[in-house]
Amino acid sequence: MKERGSVTIEAILAITVIMLIILFGVAVGRITVAGAAVEAAARDAARQASIARTAAAAAREAKASAQESLAGHDVHCRAVAVTVDTKGFSRPVGTPADVSASVSCSVPLADVAFPGLPGSIERHATSLSPLDPYRTRGR
């Protein structure tokens, strides 16, 4: 008769452990998906910048492309930063040059409510894309 309440306690402990495992899985999944989406956004941004005619257009199109890519992957960032290096546009036509795009996303984790997780985590990615050496470039 002394073991009568032990089943209830064991069930509560088991449910707690299962819930913690599920929450941990959700947090890891969100971080993994966000990391892949940020890498894809950086790739897309660099590609869009590399096909632009001018450095100003490259920066503008890269930022728009990164935002669109993150939205397409259903990743909601607290803050998104897109940096585009357009120094390659100043090189003379006929010489190899690259354009790079860096994307940073602050992934919110506060709603996961797993003990010890920060409120958000940063994901960063950088990608390079070559400029066509024989295409005219504007500054």
N, CA, C and O of each residue as an XYZ file, in Angstrom:
556
protein
N       0.799     -1.196      0.000
C       0.000      0.000      0.000
C       0.845      1.266      0.000
O       0.324      2.327     -0.343
N       2.124      1.208      0.368
C       2.980      2.391      0.406
C       3.327      2.877     -0.996
O       3.721      4.032     -1.157
N       3.194      2.041     -2.003
C       3.577      2.405     -3.368
C       2.402      2.969     -4.162
O       2.503      3.127     -5.379
N       1.341      3.260     -3.524
C       0.128      3.680     -4.214
C       0.299      4.988     -4.995
O      -0.220      5.076     -6.108
N       0.986      5.995     -4.486
C       1.174      7.288     -5.162
C       2.390      7.325     -6.057
O       2.609      8.314     -6.756
N       3.186      6.272     -6.053
C       4.428      6.302     -6.826
C       4.176      6.277     -8.340
O       4.986      6.807     -9.100
N       3.083      5.679     -8.785
C       2.772      5.647    -10.216
C       2.479      7.060    -10.710
O       2.897      7.428    -11.808
N       1.785      7.836     -9.933
C       1.483      9.218    -10.301
C       2.763     10.035    -10.401
O       2.932     10.795    -11.354
N       3.652      9.895     -9.454
C       4.921     10.619     -9.462
C       5.770     10.188    -10.655
O       6.372     11.034    -11.317
N       5.828      8.910    -10.935
C       6.589      8.418    -12.078
C       6.013      8.954    -13.387
O       6.764      9.316    -14.293
N       4.690      9.006    -13.490
C       4.056      9.532    -14.706
C       4.367     11.012    -14.878
O       4.641     11.454    -15.994
N       4.330     11.775    -13.816
C       4.649     13.208    -13.887
C       6.102     13.406    -14.308
O       6.391     14.258    -15.149
N       7.002     12.642    -13.741
C       8.417     12.745    -14.120
C       8.635     12.336    -15.575
O       9.397     12.981    -16.295
N       7.978     11.282    -16.000
C       8.130     10.827    -17.386
C       7.587     11.869    -18.363
O       8.213     12.143    -19.387
N       6.441     12.444    -18.056
C       5.859     13.478    -18.924
C       6.771     14.702    -18.982
O       6.944     15.297    -20.046
N       7.347     15.075    -17.859
C       8.258     16.225    -17.818
C       9.482     15.974    -18.695
O       9.889     16.845    -19.463
N      10.058     14.802    -18.579
C      11.237     14.467    -19.382
C      10.875     14.440    -20.874
O      11.631     14.945    -21.703
N       9.746     13.864    -21.209
C       9.315     13.814    -22.616
C       9.092     15.224    -23.156
O       9.482     15.516    -24.287
N       8.477     16.093    -22.377
C       8.248     17.477    -22.815
C       9.578     18.208    -23.014
O       9.724     18.960    -23.978
N      10.538     18.004    -22.132
C      11.844     18.637    -22.286
C      12.545     18.150    -23.554
O      13.179     18.938    -24.254
N      12.434     16.877    -23.845
C      13.043     16.330    -25.067
C      12.374     16.936    -26.306
O      13.055     17.283    -27.271
N      11.065     17.061    -26.280
C      10.345     17.653    -27.411
C      10.742     19.115    -27.590
O      11.005     19.546    -28.712
N      10.790     19.885    -26.501
C      11.186     21.290    -26.592
C      12.615     21.437    -27.094
O      12.907     22.336    -27.883
N      13.497     20.568    -26.648
C      14.882     20.600    -27.119
C      14.936     20.313    -28.623
O      15.675     20.965    -29.361
N      14.152     19.337    -29.063
C      14.095     19.018    -30.492
C      13.573     20.182    -31.322
O      14.072     20.436    -32.418
N      12.570     20.892    -30.809
C      12.033     22.063    -31.506
C      13.104     23.148    -31.610
O      13.262     23.759    -32.666
N      13.836     23.390    -30.532
C      14.885     24.416    -30.533
C      16.001     24.059    -31.508
O      16.441     24.909    -32.282
N      16.460     22.816    -31.477
C      17.523     22.386    -32.398
C      17.032     22.464    -33.841
O      17.773     22.900    -34.721
N      15.816     22.056    -34.088
C      15.248     22.130    -35.437
C      15.154     23.560    -35.932
O      15.495     23.842    -37.081
N      14.698     24.463    -35.083
C      14.584     25.865    -35.484
C      15.957     26.455    -35.808
O      16.100     27.193    -36.783
N      16.958     26.136    -34.999
C      18.315     26.643    -35.227
C      18.885     26.070    -36.524
O      19.524     26.791    -37.290
N      18.661     24.788    -36.772
C      19.175     24.146    -37.980
C      18.513     24.698    -39.232
O      19.194     25.001    -40.212
N      17.199     24.830    -39.210
C      16.473     25.364    -40.360
C      16.884     26.813    -40.618
O      17.072     27.207    -41.769
N      17.022     27.596    -39.569
C      17.423     28.993    -39.733
C      18.838     29.092    -40.302
O      19.105     29.945    -41.148
N      19.742     28.228    -39.847
C      21.106     28.237    -40.383
C      21.133     27.930    -41.868
O      21.841     28.592    -42.627
N      20.371     26.936    -42.286
C      20.304     26.584    -43.711
C      19.652     27.710    -44.515
O      20.084     28.000    -45.630
N      18.627     28.341    -43.966
C      17.953     29.434    -44.667
C      18.859     30.652    -44.806
O      18.829     31.332    -45.831
N      19.657     30.930    -43.793
C      20.591     32.062    -43.860
C      21.670     31.790    -44.902
O      22.060     32.695    -45.639
N      22.157     30.550    -44.971
C      23.141     30.201    -46.006
C      22.536     30.358    -47.396
O      23.194     30.876    -48.298
N      21.304     29.922    -47.580
C      20.626     30.062    -48.878
C      20.403     31.536    -49.203
O      20.552     31.947    -50.354
N      20.051     32.325    -48.207
C      19.829     33.758    -48.432
C      21.131     34.445    -48.840
O      21.122     35.316    -49.711
N      22.240     34.068    -48.227
C      23.537     34.653    -48.597
C      23.909     34.269    -50.029
O      24.404     35.101    -50.790
N      23.671     33.018    -50.389
C      23.938     32.565    -51.766
C      23.084     33.334    -52.775
O      23.582     33.798    -53.800
N      21.800     33.460    -52.470
C      20.890     34.178    -53.364
C      21.277     35.654    -53.485
O      21.251     36.227    -54.573
N      21.633     36.251    -52.358
C      22.014     37.669    -52.367
C      23.282     37.883    -53.190
O      23.355     38.828    -53.975
N      24.275     37.020    -53.020
C      25.520     37.160    -53.788
C      25.253     36.975    -55.275
O      25.812     37.698    -56.101
N      24.415     36.026    -55.617
C      24.097     35.789    -57.029
C      23.374     36.990    -57.636
O      23.702     37.416    -58.743
N      22.402     37.531    -56.923
C      21.685     38.704    -57.431
C      22.616     39.904    -57.568
O      22.502     40.672    -58.524
N      23.532     40.069    -56.625
C      24.491     41.175    -56.706
C      25.421     40.998    -57.902
O      25.804     41.978    -58.540
N      25.781     39.767    -58.205
C      26.742     39.525    -59.287
C      26.149     39.783    -60.676
O      26.899     39.997    -61.628
N      24.849     39.767    -60.806
C      24.260     40.001    -62.120
C      23.761     41.440    -62.287
O      23.223     41.798    -63.335
N      23.940     42.255    -61.255
C      23.544     43.661    -61.343
C      24.544     44.431    -62.198
O      25.689     44.005    -62.352
N      24.122     45.555    -62.748
C      24.977     46.378    -63.617
C      25.842     47.362    -62.840
O      26.936     47.713    -63.283
N      25.359     47.811    -61.683
C      26.120     48.788    -60.896
C      26.248     48.314    -59.460
O      25.514     47.434    -59.009
N      27.195     48.915    -58.750
C      27.402     48.554    -57.344
C      26.184     48.913    -56.500
O      25.795     48.152    -55.613
N      25.583     50.067    -56.772
C      24.393     50.476    -56.015
C      23.235     49.511    -56.252
O      22.539     49.127    -55.312
N      23.034     49.123    -57.495
C      21.968     48.173    -57.806
C      22.266     46.813    -57.191
O      21.359     46.109    -56.747
N      23.547     46.450    -57.170
C      23.932     45.160    -56.584
C      23.569     45.111    -55.112
O      23.002     44.122    -54.648
N      23.888     46.163    -54.371
C      23.575     46.194    -52.939
C      22.071     46.152    -52.714
O      21.588     45.425    -51.845
N      21.337     46.925    -53.489
C      19.878     46.987    -53.349
C      19.231     45.636    -53.668
O      18.379     45.160    -52.917
N      19.630     45.032    -54.766
C      19.038     43.760    -55.185
C      19.439     42.610    -54.258
O      18.651     41.696    -54.020
N      20.661     42.661    -53.738
C      21.102     41.614    -52.815
C      20.289     41.648    -51.525
O      19.886     40.601    -51.016
N      20.048     42.830    -51.001
C      19.269     42.950    -49.765
C      17.834     42.477    -49.971
O      17.275     41.779    -49.125
N      17.248     42.861    -51.094
C      15.875     42.425    -51.387
C      15.824     40.913    -51.565
O      14.889     40.261    -51.098
N      16.821     40.358    -52.236
C      16.859     38.917    -52.469
C      17.014     38.142    -51.155
O      16.371     37.110    -50.964
N      17.858     38.635    -50.258
C      18.045     37.960    -48.968
C      16.756     37.962    -48.152
O      16.392     36.945    -47.561
N      16.070     39.093    -48.118
C      14.801     39.175    -47.388
C      13.767     38.215    -47.979
O      13.055     37.525    -47.249
N      13.699     38.184    -49.298
C      12.744     37.310    -49.981
C      13.073     35.835    -49.736
O      12.177     35.013    -49.546
N      14.356     35.517    -49.743
C      14.772     34.130    -49.516
C      14.426     33.670    -48.105
O      13.934     32.557    -47.917
N      14.679     34.516    -47.115
C      14.345     34.156    -45.727
C      12.834     33.994    -45.564
O      12.377     33.074    -44.885
N      12.069     34.872    -46.176
C      10.604     34.762    -46.103
C      10.127     33.496    -46.799
O       9.188     32.846    -46.339
N      10.776     33.144    -47.914
C      10.399     31.937    -48.641
C      10.685     30.662    -47.874
O      10.021     29.646    -48.078
N      11.678     30.712    -46.984
C      11.995     29.553    -46.141
C      11.222     29.591    -44.827
O      11.426     28.747    -43.955
N      10.325     30.585    -44.690
C       9.488     30.741    -43.499
C      10.328     30.891    -42.231
O       9.996     30.340    -41.181
N      11.423     31.649    -42.348
C      12.271     31.939    -41.191
C      11.966     33.362    -40.750
O      12.072     34.304    -41.535
N      11.589     33.505    -39.496
C      11.252     34.813    -38.944
C      12.393     35.260    -38.044
O      12.628     34.674    -36.986
N      13.090     36.286    -38.464
C      14.229     36.802    -37.712
C      13.815     38.044    -36.940
O      13.009     38.844    -37.414
N      14.378     38.198    -35.741
C      14.153     39.441    -35.003
C      14.817     40.592    -35.729
O      14.254     41.680    -35.847
N      16.019     40.338    -36.210
C      16.774     41.358    -36.945
C      17.542     40.674    -38.066
O      18.129     39.610    -37.874
N      17.531     41.293    -39.231
C      18.272     40.776    -40.377
C      19.254     41.852    -40.814
O      18.886     43.017    -40.961
N      20.506     41.457    -41.020
C      21.517     42.379    -41.541
C      22.103     41.764    -42.798
O      22.512     40.603    -42.805
N      22.139     42.556    -43.864
C      22.708     42.107    -45.135
C      23.804     43.099    -45.505
O      23.557     44.297    -45.638
N      25.013     42.582    -45.668
C      26.155     43.406    -46.059
C      26.669     42.899    -47.396
O      26.884     41.701    -47.578
N      26.862     43.824    -48.327
C      27.311     43.452    -49.665
C      28.635     44.159    -49.943
O      28.738     45.378    -49.806
N      29.642     43.386    -50.333
C      30.941     43.933    -50.707
C      30.978     44.054    -52.228
O      31.053     43.051    -52.937
N      30.925     45.282    -52.717
C      30.862     45.527    -54.164
C      32.175     46.088    -54.712
O      32.172     46.741    -55.755
N      33.275     45.850    -54.042
C      34.571     46.365    -54.522
C      34.927     45.826    -55.905
O      35.647     46.485    -56.654
N      34.436     44.642    -56.252
C      34.722     44.054    -57.548
C      34.210     44.882    -58.706
O      34.732     44.782    -59.817
N      33.183     45.708    -58.464
C      32.642     46.537    -59.529
C      33.623     47.623    -59.959
O      33.516     48.143    -61.070
N      34.575     47.973    -59.098
C      35.533     49.018    -59.440
C      36.728     48.476    -60.234
O      37.549     49.253    -60.719
N      36.827     47.180    -60.365
C      37.924     46.592    -61.148
C      37.638     46.747    -62.629
O      36.479     46.762    -63.044
N      38.686     46.860    -63.426
C      38.471     47.043    -64.871
C      37.846     45.809    -65.514
O      38.050     44.681    -65.066
N      37.082     46.053    -66.570
C      36.472     44.970    -67.341
C      37.601     44.107    -67.894
O      38.626     44.626    -68.336
N      37.415     42.816    -67.870
C      38.430     41.876    -68.353
C      39.252     41.259    -67.236
O      40.012     40.320    -67.474
N      39.110     41.779    -66.008
C      39.820     41.196    -64.864
C      38.815     40.460    -63.986
O      37.679     40.908    -63.830
N      39.226     39.343    -63.418
C      38.307     38.598    -62.552
C      37.969     39.397    -61.288
O      38.828     40.067    -60.716
N      36.741     39.316    -60.877
C      36.290     39.998    -59.666
C      35.131     39.230    -59.061
O      34.423     38.492    -59.746
N      34.955     39.418    -57.784
C      33.872     38.762    -57.045
C      33.047     39.813    -56.321
O      33.492     40.939    -56.097
N      31.857     39.422    -55.968
C      31.011     40.204    -55.074
C      30.610     39.252    -53.950
O      30.314     38.082    -54.192
N      30.604     39.765    -52.725
C      30.223     38.895    -51.608
C      29.024     39.492    -50.877
O      28.819     40.705    -50.850
N      28.254     38.606    -50.295
C      27.093     39.009    -49.498
C      27.134     38.253    -48.177
O      27.319     37.036    -48.142
N      26.960     38.992    -47.109
C      26.893     38.407    -45.767
C      25.505     38.653    -45.200
O      24.984     39.767    -45.256
N      24.919     37.605    -44.658
C      23.580     37.705    -44.084
C      23.646     37.256    -42.632
O      24.256     36.236    -42.314
N      23.021     38.019    -41.767
C      22.973     37.704    -40.343
C      21.518     37.754    -39.901
O      20.777     38.670    -40.258
N      21.121     36.757    -39.119
C      19.730     36.650    -38.685
C      19.704     36.313    -37.187
O      20.409     35.413    -36.733
N      18.895     37.035    -36.443
C      18.698     36.760    -35.026
C      17.446     35.900    -34.882
O      16.325     36.390    -35.021
N      17.649     34.612    -34.603
C      16.551     33.644    -34.542
C      15.946     33.645    -33.136
O      16.654     33.358    -32.171
N      14.657     33.962    -32.997
C      14.037     33.985    -31.671
C      13.817     32.576    -31.115
O      13.371     31.671    -31.820
N      14.140     32.423    -29.847
C      13.944     31.134    -29.175
C      13.143     31.273    -27.879
O      12.909     30.281    -27.189
N      12.729     32.473    -27.551
C      12.041     32.706    -26.280
C      10.752     31.906    -26.161
O      10.378     31.501    -25.060
N      10.070     31.673    -27.272
C       8.802     30.954    -27.211
C       8.977     29.447    -27.042
O       7.998     28.745    -26.786
N      10.194     28.935    -27.177
C      10.434     27.504    -27.008
C      10.386     27.127    -25.531
O       9.954     26.024    -25.195
N      10.813     28.008    -24.656
C      10.754     27.836    -23.199
C      11.537     26.627    -22.706
O      11.114     25.952    -21.767
N      12.683     26.350    -23.338
C      13.547     25.279    -22.846
C      14.527     25.895    -21.856
O      15.130     26.925    -22.159
N      14.704     25.291    -20.679
C      15.595     25.872    -19.676
C      17.029     26.020    -20.193
O      17.600     25.085    -20.754
N      17.593     27.202    -19.994
C      18.973     27.442    -20.369
C      19.167     28.004    -21.767
O      20.284     28.387    -22.117
N      18.114     28.066    -22.579
C      18.242     28.631    -23.925
C      18.221     30.151    -23.843
O      17.487     30.723    -23.037
N      19.030     30.810    -24.682
C      18.946     32.274    -24.722
C      17.664     32.698    -25.433
O      16.984     31.873    -26.042
N      17.342     33.976    -25.355
C      16.138     34.480    -26.009
C      16.223     34.421    -27.516
O      15.201     34.319    -28.196
N      17.440     34.484    -28.050
C      17.648     34.378    -29.487
C      19.084     33.931    -29.745
O      19.938     33.987    -28.861
N      19.327     33.490    -30.970
C      20.664     33.050    -31.357
C      20.958     33.606    -32.745
O      20.074     33.656    -33.600
N      22.196     34.021    -32.965
C      22.595     34.603    -34.249
C      23.072     33.521    -35.210
O      23.817     32.621    -34.825
N      22.643     33.616    -36.442
C      23.121     32.765    -37.534
C      23.718     33.690    -38.585
O      23.100     34.685    -38.962
N      24.922     33.363    -39.060
C      25.631     34.176    -40.048
C      26.047     33.302    -41.224
O      26.333     32.117    -41.056
N      26.080     33.890    -42.406
C      26.595     33.197    -43.590
C      27.118     34.238    -44.569
O      26.588     35.344    -44.665
N      28.169     33.864    -45.294
C      28.745     34.715    -46.330
C      28.915     33.879    -47.585
O      29.279     32.704    -47.517
N      28.652     34.486    -48.723
C      28.788     33.787    -49.988
C      29.436     34.705    -51.016
O      29.229     35.919    -51.002
N      30.218     34.112    -51.900
C      30.870     34.827    -53.000
C      30.244     34.411    -54.317
O      29.818     33.269    -54.489
N      30.197     35.357    -55.243
C      29.741     35.051    -56.592
C      30.612     35.851    -57.560
O      30.846     37.041    -57.348
N      31.088     35.207    -58.608
C      31.969     35.919    -59.537
C      31.197     36.880    -60.441
O      30.053     36.633    -60.822
N      31.861     37.972    -60.762
C      31.325     38.901    -61.759
C      31.828     38.463    -63.127
O      32.946     37.963    -63.253
N      31.014     38.650    -64.132
C      31.418     38.330    -65.497
C      32.556     39.276    -65.890
O      32.360     40.492    -65.906
N      33.737     38.744    -66.205
C      34.877     39.626    -66.475
C      34.715     40.455    -67.755
O      35.424     41.447    -67.923
N      33.821     40.085    -68.647
C      33.675     40.791    -69.913
C      32.414     41.641    -69.990
O      32.076     42.159    -71.055
N      31.743     41.781    -68.909
C      30.521     42.575    -68.867
C      30.847     43.959    -68.300
O      31.643     44.072    -67.369
N      30.250     44.988    -68.842
C      30.526     46.338    -68.328
C      30.032     46.447    -66.901
O      29.030     45.847    -66.513
N      30.773     47.238    -66.128
C      30.441     47.428    -64.710
C      30.348     48.911    -64.402
O      31.187     49.699    -64.838
N      29.364     49.272    -63.679
C      29.236     50.666    -63.240
C      29.502     50.760    -61.759
O      29.351     49.782    -61.027
N      29.892     51.917    -61.327
C      30.197     52.099    -59.904
C      28.964     52.554    -59.223
O      28.974     52.776    -58.012
